[in-house]
């Protein structure tokens, strides 16, 4: 493992966690996600085997990016379905107009 003074890094992480909760319109989930992804990429760089280190590091980062891409696509699909369902509720019956036979006053 690496033997370095990480107190400055821990301080910066703490500040970012606090900012996520204190500053309005700043999403704490984005800060937490950045922390998790940063830790994963740091682990890939720090613990890649010595033999073929660069190849392992590139493959590890590509794996992290791949997982993030899948998560974004899945979440996008979920949100799209939710918005489409909400649009159907707002539009009313098919065609968006009043129900057939309804009198307009």
Secondary structure, DSSP 4 states (H G I P E B T S, - for coil): ------HHHHHHHHHHHHHHHHSTT--HHHHHHHHHHHHHHHHHHHHS-STTHHHHHHHHHHHHHHHHHHHHHHHHHHHHHHHHHHHHHHH-STTSSPPTTPPP-
